[in-house]
Amino acid sequence: MWFYIQPLYIKSLGANSLQIGLVLSLAPVVMVLGFIPVGILADRYGRKKTLVGGSVAGTLAVLLLAAAGDWRQSILGFLLYYGSGCCLPAIHAYVAHGSGGKDLNRVFTMLYSAFTLGLVIFPTIGGWLGERAGFGAVLIVAGFFYALSTLVATQVTEQPVDPSPVGFGFREVLSNRRLLLVSSLSVVIFFALYLGQPFAPNYLEEVVGVDLAWIGFLGSVHALGATVLSLWLGRLTEGVGGFIVGQGLVLVSLLVFLRSRALPLLAVSFFLRGAFNACRSLALALTGRVVSTTSVGLAYGLFSTTFSISMVLAPYVAGWLYTSRPDLPFLVSVAMIGLVMPLSLVLARGDER
C-alpha cells in the first residue's frame, strides 16, 4: 500500500531530494549488517522464529512511521522496517530446504510472484487513500495487514536446525568460489538495475505531472509485471538466460519511461520494470544451486548482504543525480545496464561448471 510512494511520504514530512535519498540509503544499512548473523541464527536456532520476529518488527515499524511528524523522526521507523528484512535469508533458506534444491528457478520466481501479487491491487488503493486521507491513514491500514501476516507466520512448520559447529558454515561458504562470484557480481548488476527506480515517483509527480492516485496505479502495474514476468522468466531456462533477458527488459522499461508522457505508455514501462523482481528471484535460485543445505541460511545471508549494498548505495546516488537533473538517474541506469549485462555471461559460465 505504501511501498511505491515511500519517497513522496518522506517528501511530505519536509525532506528535499538529497534528504529523501539519505533516508532511503541509510535505512537499509541495518538490514545489510543483519543478514549474515540472522542467516546463521536461522540455520542454528530455527527459521520459523526468525520469520515471526521479522514480521513483528515490520508491524511495529510501520506504526512508528504513521506517527512520525518530521522526516528525521521517520528514520527510526525506516531503520526498524528495513531491519525487519533481516528475516529474508530465513525465508529463502526455508524455501530452498523445503524444495530439496530442485527446480529452484521456478520455486523462487513463484515465491516472489506471490509477494508481488499482493502489490497488484494495493498500491492503487494506497495512492487513492493517501490522496484523500493522508499518508498516516495508509500506514495504519498497512499496519493491520502486517499484524495479520505475523499471525499467519506463527502457523509455519519449523524445519530441522544445523547441528554443525559455528565455524563450519563460515569455512564452507567462504571457500565456495561460485557463491562468492555470484554475490560480488550481484552488487554491480543490481546497482545498475535499481538506480533508475527510487526517484521514479518524484519524476512522475514533478516532471510529468501525474497525480498520486495514478502513481499508485502504476505501482500496481509494476507488481503485475513482476508477477507475470517472474513466472515467465522462471520457466524460460534453468540457467541464467532468463536473468540476462530480465536485465534487457528493465533497460527497455527505462527507455520507454524517459520518452513517455501518456499513461498507457508509462504503464507499459512499469510492467516491464517488473523484470527487476524476476532478476532477483533468479539470482536467488542460482545461489541455492551452489551451496549445501547445511549452510543455506548463511549463504543467503551473504547474498542478501551483497545484493542490499546496491539498495543502500543506489538511492543516495540517485538523489544526487536527480538534484543535478531529474532525468539523470534513469539515463545513467540505462548506460550501466548496457555495460553490466555481459557480466551475467560470467555467471552463466560459472553455472555450467
N, C-alpha and C positions, 0 to 999 in steps of 0.2 A: 504493500500500500504506500510505502514512503521511500522505498529504495531508490527509485529513479528521480525523486525530487529532493534528495539529500542536499545538493548544492544550493537549491533555492530555499530550503529550510534554513540553512546556515546564513544565507544572504538576508533572510527575513529577520534574523537576530542581530543585524547590523554589521556583518562582515563584508569586506571587499574581496576582489578576486584572489589576491595573494593570501588573504586570511582563510578563505574557503579552501584553497589548495593546501595551506598549512594544516588545517584541521583534518582534511581527508588523507593527508600523508602521515600526520602524527598518530592518528587513532589506530591504524593497523600495526604500529610498532609493537604493542603489547601482544597482539596475535602472533606476529612473526617470532618474537622472543619465546613465546609459549609453545609453539608447535612441537619442537623436539622433546622437551620434558613431558609434555602432555601425551605425546605419542608413546613414550616409554611407560608412563603410568598406565596407559590404556592396555599395553601388552602385558604388564605385570599384575595389575590390580583390577582389571575388568573394563571392557569398552562400554558397557551399559552405564556404569557410574559416571564415566566421562561425558557420555551423551546427555544424561539427565542434568549434570552440573552445568554444562554449556547452555542448555535450554533455559534453566533457571536464571543464569546470568543475563541472557538475552532479554528475558521478560523484565527484569529489574532495570536494565539499561534503557529500554525504550520508554519506560515510565519516567526515568530521570530526564530523558530528552524532552518529554512532554512538559516537564516542569521548568525547563531552562528559560531564563528571561534575557539572556545575552549570549553571544556566540562563544565567549570564554567559558561560561557556565556549561555550555553543551559539550565541552571537551571531555569532561568526566563521563558523561553518558556515552559518548562515542568510544572512549577508551574501553569501557566495560562491554559495550556492544561488540566491538571488534575482538575484544578479549574472549568473548563467548565463542568466537570462531575457532578457538584452540581445540574444540572438540572435533573439528573436521577430520584429522588423522584417524580418530577413533571410528568415525562413520566409514571412512574409506577402508580401514583395516577390517571392520566388521563385514562390509560387503565383499571384499576380496577373499576373506577367510570363508564366508558363507557360500561363495560360489566355487570354492575349491580351485581358484586360479584359472577357471575355464571361461572362454569367450568373454574376456574382460572388456573388450571394446563395446559389446552390446550391453553388458551389465552396467558399466559406468555411464554410458550415454542414456540408458533407461533411467538410472538414478537421477541424473541431472535434468532429464526431461520431466521427471516427476516434480522436482524443485521448480522448474520454470513453468510448469502447467499452472501452478498457483499464482504465477505472475502474469498470466494471460488476461485475467479479468480485474484483479485487484488494483494494479496501478491506475487504471481508468477510474475506479471508484475512489482511490486515494486522491487523484488530481481533482476530481469533481468535489469531493468532501473538503479538501484543502481550500479550494476556491470559495466555498460557501461558508465554512465553519472555522477555517484556520488550520495551521499545521498541528496544533495541540490536539485537536479532535482526531486527526488522522493517527497520531501516535498512540492515543489512548485506545482507539479501536484495535490498532495493531497489537498493543499490549495484551488485549484479550486473546487474540489468536496465538501469541507466544505462550501464554499460560496454557491454552488448550494443547499446544504441541508438547509442552512439558508433561502434561498428563498422559499423552499418548506415548511419550518416550519411556515412561515408567513401566509400560507393558511389554517392552522389548525383552527377549530372552537373552540372558548372559551367555557369553562364549568362554571356552577354557582360556586360562591365562598362561603366559610363558614362564616355565619354571627355571629357565637357564639363568646363570649368573648375570649381574648387571652389565659387566664389561663385554660379555659375549656379543650382544646385539650391536654394540658400537664397533667392535672389530669386524664383524660380518658386513656391516653397512659401509664402513669406511674403506674396506678392501674391495668393494663392488664397483669396478670401474664403469660399468654400463649405467648403474644408478647415478653415479657422480656426474657422468656425461649428460644424462637426461636432465638432472637437476640444474647443472650450471648453464646449459644452453637455454633452459626454460626462462631464466632471468631475462635474457636478451630478447627472446622471442615474444614473451608475454608483455614486456615493457612496450615493445613496438605495437602490439595488438591493442593494448589498453590506453595508450597515450591519447587517442582520439575520442575517448569516452567520457571522462569525468566532467568536461565542460559543455557537453552536447546540450543539456537542458538550458544552460545560460545562453548559449549561442542561439538556440531556438527562440527564447524569450526576448533577448536583447537585440539580435541582428535580424532574425527572420520575422519576429513579431507573433509567435504562436502563443495562444492562451495556455494557462496552467492545466486546464482540463484536457486539452488536446495533447499536451506534453505527456500527461499520464496515460492517455490513449496510446501514444507512440511507444511508451514503456511496455504496454500490454502487447503491442505488435512485436516488439523485440523479444518478449518472452515466448510468444507463439513461434517466432522464427527459431529461437533457441530449442524449443521442444521438437519441432519438425526436423530441423537441420541436424540436431544431435542424433535422432533416431536414424536418419538417412545416412549420415556420415559414419555412424557406428556400424552400419551394415555394409558400407562400401568396401571395406577391406579389413583384414585382421592386423595389418601392419600400420605404417604411418601415412599411407596415401591419403586417407581422409583428413589427417592433420594438415597436410600441405594444401589440400583443396579448401579446407576451412579458413586458412590464412588468406587465400586468394579471395574468398567471399567477403571477408572483413575489409580487404583493400577496396573491392568494388563498392561496398556499402559506403565507405568514406568518400569515394569519388562522387557517388550519387548524392550524398548528403551535402557536399560543397556546391553542387551545381543546381540544387533544387530549392524551390520556394513553395511549390504546390504540395498539399498534404498527402495526396496519393503517392507521389514520388518519395517523400520523406518516409512514408510507411514502408515502401519497398526497401529503402536504406536501412531502417531499423529492423526489418525482418531479416535481411542478410547479415546484419551485425550480430544476430543470434549465433552465428557460426563461432564467435569467440567462446561461448559456453561449451560448444562441441569440442573445440580445440583443447580446452581444459580437461574435459572428460577423457579424451583420447590420450592425453599426456598421463593422466592417472592410470589408465589401462596399461600403458607402456611401462610405468613404474611397477605395477603389480606383476608384470611378466618377468621382471629382472631381479626379484627378491624372493626369499623363502618366507613361509608363513610364520616362522618363529619371531621374526623381527619386522613384520609388515607395518606395525604401528609406528615404529621408529623410522622406517623408510619413508612412509607417507608424511611423517613429521618433517623429515629433511626436505622432501619435495615441496610440501606446503610452505616451508620457510623460504626456499629459493623462489618459488612462484610468487609469494606475497611480497618479496623485496621489490618486484616490479610494481605491485599495487601500492607500495609505500612511496616509491620514487615518482611514479607517473603523475599523480595528481598535483604535486608541487611543481614539477617541471611544466605540466600543462597550464597551471595557474600563471606561471611566469611568462610562458609563451602567449597565453590568452591576453594578458595585460599589454604585451607588446603589440599584438594584432590578433583579433578574435579568431581568424581562420587558421592561424599558425599551428596550433596543436594538431589539427587534422591533416594539414599538409605535411608536417614532419612525420606523423604516424604513417602516412601513405609511403613516403620515401623510405622509412625504416623497414616497413613490412617487405617492400621490394628487395631490400638488402638482406633481410634475415631469412627469407624463405629458403634459400639454399642451405642454411644451417640444418633444416629439417632432413635434408638428404643425408647428413652425417648421422642423425638419429636412425634413419632408415637402414643404413649400413650396419649400425650397432645392433638394430633389432634383428637383422638377418643372422648375425652371429650368435 
